[in-house]
């Protein structure tokens, strides 16, 4: 684990067989969970984590993510996730990541947007009191992939219904963010995933989902292996995503 006083923070991991997808690689859901974990460790280390916010009835929430991978860690690989804060304002903070293989070579990057939620009102909180965090932004660290694009509604889509059940719900008693992603990826067959891999993934979380809600998974296929996706509860979008696939 990196030095908590550093502007860059990193954590090293080992990919076990039980964590792998059927292709023997790290699934995107695990990767995003690891990004959240490393961000949480860094936030705790610099004094803006759970222990600081809980007294204010606040918590960090992941708003938007863009991940771009040249390849994913394979079974029994060691890998490192490194993070740094790239911006902060009154409402949002941006945090970037790089994913390194066993030799320390970058194999992917991620750009994320975070907000602070008031746990009583379930509304966004003003984070002006954290403006000092801007001093921790490394001047010489640039993430080489595009930020998440503006989430756009799907049109001309094919719809697939789903009802959230017990195993979809987390400790906050709403649908876990990873379940949104799993539900999207489950719209493709095993043979498709054997032939193609996800090279860029974007998701914007827009609304909490809860137990027993019925949703629609909506997919709009664009050109060059790009798919625009949306989970919606009635007229309310829960999230919007953009998935780019390429041949393995």
C-alpha atoms as one frame of an Amber mdcrd trajectory, in Angstrom:
protein
   0.000   0.000   0.000   1.263   3.480  -0.850   2.344   6.141   1.592  -0.831
   7.921   2.803   0.947  11.302   2.586   1.656  10.899  -1.137  -0.425  12.613
  -3.803  -0.379   9.257  -5.560  -1.827   6.285  -3.728  -1.676   2.658  -4.792
  -2.637  -0.819  -3.679  -1.418  -4.178  -5.001  -3.684  -7.171  -5.589  -3.597
 -10.824  -6.627  -6.257 -12.172  -8.999  -7.555 -15.494  -7.707  -9.343 -18.097
  -9.878 -12.577 -17.471  -7.973 -12.489 -13.803  -9.012 -12.072 -14.464 -12.736
 -14.680 -14.433 -15.456 -15.156 -17.483 -17.745 -12.314 -16.219 -19.950  -9.866
 -16.394 -17.032  -9.586 -12.619 -16.800 -10.567  -9.906 -14.359 -14.212  -8.920
 -14.903 -15.076  -5.247 -15.267 -17.282  -5.461 -12.163 -14.344  -6.517  -9.992
 -12.182  -3.807 -11.520 -14.688  -1.087 -10.672 -15.063  -2.483  -7.150 -11.269
  -2.281  -6.821 -11.313   1.329  -8.040 -13.875   2.155  -5.352 -11.766   0.348
  -2.747  -8.552   2.185  -3.618 -10.385   5.518  -3.745 -11.835   4.761  -0.300
  -8.415   3.890   1.129  -6.911   7.094  -0.244  -9.815   9.212   1.013  -9.475
   7.662   4.474  -5.720   8.255   4.468  -5.986  11.967   3.656  -8.876  12.640
   6.038 -11.905  12.907   3.759 -13.176   9.340   4.111 -15.983   7.619   5.944
 -14.710   8.421   9.434 -14.755  12.146   8.637 -18.017  12.291   6.717 -20.167
  10.009   8.886 -20.449  12.699  11.577 -21.848  15.066   8.963 -24.362  12.397
   7.800 -22.592  12.272   4.452 -20.957   9.673   2.232 -19.073   9.596  -1.054
 -20.965   8.183  -4.035 -19.612   7.263  -7.438 -21.385   9.292 -10.112 -19.630
   8.512 -13.395 -16.901   6.143 -14.596 -14.936   5.633 -17.793 -12.574   2.635
 -17.978 -10.298   1.844 -20.914  -8.251  -1.372 -20.902  -5.664  -2.662 -23.384
  -5.815  -5.997 -21.538  -7.140  -7.313 -18.242  -5.181  -9.119 -15.503  -5.298
 -12.904 -15.891  -5.728 -15.607 -13.258  -2.862 -15.681 -10.713  -1.573 -12.265
 -11.861  -0.470  -9.580  -9.456  -1.644  -6.103 -10.424  -1.541  -2.622  -8.948
  -4.118   0.155  -8.984  -2.790   3.681  -8.558  -4.993   6.735  -8.004  -4.824
  10.494  -7.671  -7.249  13.396  -7.372  -7.475  15.425 -10.565 -10.009  18.147
  -9.628 -12.450  19.300  -6.975 -15.194  21.917  -6.853 -18.265  22.669  -4.752
 -20.248  19.674  -5.989 -17.883  17.091  -7.467 -14.400  15.666  -7.265 -12.663
  13.912 -10.144 -10.277  11.044  -9.479  -8.123   9.207 -12.011  -6.553   5.736
 -11.950  -4.011   3.615 -13.755  -3.937  -0.161 -13.679  -0.473  -1.749 -13.783
   0.537  -5.336 -14.523   3.035  -7.448 -12.584   5.958  -5.640 -14.240   4.522
  -2.203 -13.471   3.446  -1.547 -17.068   0.137   0.342 -17.487  -2.560  -1.876
 -19.017  -5.528   0.418 -18.420  -6.835   3.690 -17.063  -9.999   5.006 -15.470
 -11.527   8.420 -14.921 -14.222   8.889 -12.300 -16.517  11.583 -10.926 -17.619
  11.530  -7.284 -20.209  13.433  -5.264 -21.032  13.522  -1.571 -24.541  12.431
  -0.619 -26.388  13.565   2.496 -27.587  10.286   3.991 -30.627  11.920   5.609
 -31.973  13.868   2.638 -30.440  11.612  -0.099 -29.442  14.845  -1.851 -26.033
  16.054  -2.985 -23.955  17.948  -0.398 -21.751  21.026  -0.731 -18.085  19.967
  -0.464 -16.558  23.442  -0.393 -15.059  22.565   3.005 -12.758  20.138   1.152
 -11.236  22.750  -1.164  -7.856  22.214   0.508  -7.729  18.848  -1.292  -6.750
  20.792  -4.430  -3.254  20.998  -2.904  -2.983  17.213  -3.351  -3.546  17.287
  -7.112  -0.258  16.181  -8.744   0.808  18.728 -11.348   2.669  16.205 -13.504
   0.141  13.354 -13.597  -2.209  13.196 -16.577  -4.652  10.421 -17.411  -4.314
   9.656 -21.153  -7.900   8.510 -21.821 -11.041  10.554 -22.392 -13.313  11.575
 -19.549 -16.773   9.982 -19.366 -18.926  11.359 -22.154 -22.286  13.001 -21.550
 -24.815  10.194 -20.934 -27.383  10.109 -23.723 -30.731   8.292 -23.763 -31.063
   5.241 -25.962 -33.335   5.299 -28.999 -34.657   2.515 -31.182 -33.776   0.058
 -28.450 -34.541  -3.560 -27.658 -35.931  -3.887 -24.105 -35.386  -6.753 -21.643
 -37.276  -6.781 -18.285 -35.743  -7.632 -14.914 -36.933  -7.449 -11.299 -34.368
  -6.765  -8.547 -34.189  -9.469  -5.875 -32.491 -10.068  -2.518 -28.979 -10.695
  -3.847 -29.041  -7.427  -5.790 -29.296  -5.358  -2.588 -26.327  -4.097  -0.552
 -25.791  -2.806   3.000 -27.392   0.533   2.074 -30.529  -1.421   1.120 -30.410
  -0.306  -2.476 -29.123  -2.052  -5.600 -25.351  -2.398  -5.567 -23.606  -0.459
  -8.340 -21.958  -3.651  -9.623 -25.339  -5.270 -10.213 -26.195  -2.599 -12.771
 -23.089  -3.577 -14.741 -23.660  -7.323 -14.398 -27.207  -6.893 -15.625 -25.944
  -5.069 -18.702 -23.260  -7.643 -19.516 -25.699 -10.515 -19.053 -27.519  -9.353
 -22.170 -24.776 -11.018 -24.269 -24.152 -14.746 -24.529 -21.143 -16.677 -23.243
 -20.022 -17.300 -26.813 -20.105 -13.570 -27.533 -17.891 -12.864 -24.498 -15.566
 -15.671 -25.605 -15.095 -13.876 -28.912 -15.147 -10.233 -27.832 -13.830  -8.243
 -24.893 -14.875  -4.933 -23.388 -12.211  -2.350 -24.238 -13.955   0.807 -23.021
 -16.823   1.067 -20.575 -18.653   4.145 -19.364 -21.479   4.370 -16.865 -23.357
   7.266 -15.285 -25.349   6.452 -12.150 -28.504   8.550 -12.085 -30.922   7.132
  -9.509 -30.986   4.557  -6.731 -32.842   1.313  -7.398 -34.493  -0.789  -4.720
 -35.698  -4.281  -3.900 -38.556  -5.644  -6.040 -38.411  -2.817  -8.568 -38.944
  -3.963 -12.111 -36.657  -2.358 -14.665 -35.964  -2.512 -18.366 -32.527  -3.087
 -19.832 -32.462  -1.089 -23.068 -29.771  -1.634 -25.710 -29.066   0.426 -28.812
 -26.414  -1.036 -31.108 -24.270   1.586 -32.838 -21.387   1.119 -35.280 -17.987
  -0.550 -34.686 -18.998  -2.694 -31.723 -20.336   0.214 -29.654 -23.554  -0.186
 -27.683 -25.500   2.485 -25.827 -27.368   1.042 -22.836 -29.820   2.194 -20.215
 -31.529   0.748 -17.163 -34.890   2.375 -16.555 -37.679   2.072 -13.995 -40.692
   3.319 -15.875 -39.758   6.723 -17.270 -36.880   7.183 -14.798 -33.383   6.155
 -15.971 -31.320   4.460 -13.264 -28.098   4.564 -15.237 -26.821   5.076 -18.755
 -23.792   3.327 -20.191 -21.621   3.070 -23.268 -19.867  -0.215 -24.067 -17.176
  -0.725 -26.704 -16.249  -4.281 -27.684 -13.370  -5.574 -29.791 -12.267  -9.021
 -30.916 -10.068 -10.948 -28.470
